[in-house]
Amino acid sequence: MNDPVETIRRFYAKLAEGDAPGALGLMSANIEWNTMWHYKVDGRGPERVAEGLFRPLRAEWSSFSLEPTEFFCEGNTVVSLGRFVGEHGGTRKRAEAAYAHVWSVENGRITRFRQYIDTLAVADARKS
């Protein structure tokens, strides 16, 4: 399977199923991951993504989902538009934040991720 959009759809589906290992398994060993909010992925690789993003995200938010609504593809680059929806574990406030994700996919593996998100919507949910 080398269709870049299908790879990204599978990634979102794995997250929706709660299958973090399956989502991490779609990443290249040298993936570069860039986010806009306070979670930082230092270094490269799926384990770094798990340490810097997946684990802290699950610890902070009592529930969350990524809901992609549109996909655009040019070559090996996929842009997905959608929204992050979550309930903050500490404040119990709900966040709905629009996002754009830019993915690079090579040979069925995700090699790069860039996030653009409504950080104000997320910050408001984090405030007591």
C-alpha positions in Angstrom: 0.0 0.0 0.0 1.7 3.2 -1.2 -1.2 5.6 -1.5 -0.2 8.5 0.8 -3.8 9.5 1.6 -4.7 5.9 2.6 -1.7 5.8 4.9 -2.8 8.9 6.7 -6.4 7.7 6.8 -5.1 4.5 8.4 -3.1 6.6 11.0 -6.2 8.5 12.1 -8.3 5.2 12.2 -5.7 3.6 14.4 -5.8 6.5 16.8 -9.6 6.5 16.8 -9.5 2.8 17.7 -7.0 3.5 20.6 -4.3 1.6 18.8 -1.3 3.8 19.5 1.2 1.0 18.6 -0.6 0.5 15.3 -0.3 4.3 14.6 3.3 4.3 15.6 3.9 1.4 13.3 2.9 3.5 10.2 5.9 5.8 10.9 9.3 5.6 9.5 12.2 4.9 11.9 13.4 8.4 11.3 10.2 10.4 11.4 10.3 14.1 12.0 7.4 15.4 14.1 6.6 19.1 14.6 3.8 20.4 16.8 2.5 24.0 17.6 1.5 23.6 21.2 3.3 22.7 24.4 4.0 19.1 23.5 7.5 18.7 22.1 9.0 15.8 20.3 12.7 15.9 20.8 14.6 13.9 18.2 13.3 11.5 15.6 11.5 8.2 15.5 8.2 6.7 16.7 9.4 6.2 20.3 10.2 9.9 20.5 6.7 10.7 19.2 5.2 8.4 21.9 7.3 10.0 24.6 6.8 13.6 23.6 3.3 13.6 22.3 1.1 10.5 22.8 1.9 9.8 26.5 1.6 13.4 27.7 -1.5 14.0 25.6 -3.3 11.0 27.1 -2.2 12.0 30.6 -3.5 15.6 30.3 -6.8 15.0 28.4 -9.5 12.7 29.7 -10.8 12.2 26.2 -9.8 13.5 22.8 -10.2 12.7 19.1 -8.9 13.9 15.8 -11.6 14.3 13.2 -10.3 14.8 9.7 -12.8 16.2 7.2 -10.7 16.9 4.1 -7.6 15.5 2.4 -5.5 17.0 -0.3 -2.6 15.3 -1.9 0.3 16.4 -4.1 2.9 13.7 -4.7 4.0 12.3 -1.4 2.5 15.3 0.6 -0.9 15.0 2.2 -2.7 17.9 3.9 -5.6 16.9 6.2 -8.0 19.5 7.6 -10.2 18.7 10.6 -10.6 19.4 14.3 -9.3 18.2 17.6 -12.1 17.7 20.1 -11.2 16.9 23.7 -12.0 17.3 27.4 -9.2 18.5 29.6 -8.6 16.2 32.5 -7.9 18.9 35.0 -10.4 21.6 34.1 -13.1 19.4 32.6 -13.4 22.1 29.8 -14.1 21.0 26.3 -11.8 22.1 23.4 -12.7 22.2 19.8 -9.7 23.3 17.7 -9.5 23.4 14.0 -6.3 22.0 12.5 -4.3 21.5 9.4 -1.8 18.6 9.4 0.9 18.3 6.7 2.2 14.8 6.2 5.0 13.4 4.1 4.7 9.7 3.2 7.3 7.5 1.4 6.8 3.9 0.6 3.7 3.6 2.8 5.5 5.1 5.9 5.0 8.6 7.4 8.3 10.4 7.3 7.3 13.9 8.5 4.5 15.6 10.3 3.7 19.3 10.7 0.8 20.6 12.8 -1.1 23.9 12.6 -3.8 24.2 15.2 -6.0 26.8 16.9 -3.8 27.0 20.0 -6.1 29.6 21.7 -9.0 27.0 21.7 -6.7 24.5 23.4 -5.2 27.0 25.8 -8.7 28.1 26.9 -9.6 24.6 27.8 -6.4 24.3 29.9 -7.2 27.4 32.0 -8.8 26.9 35.4 
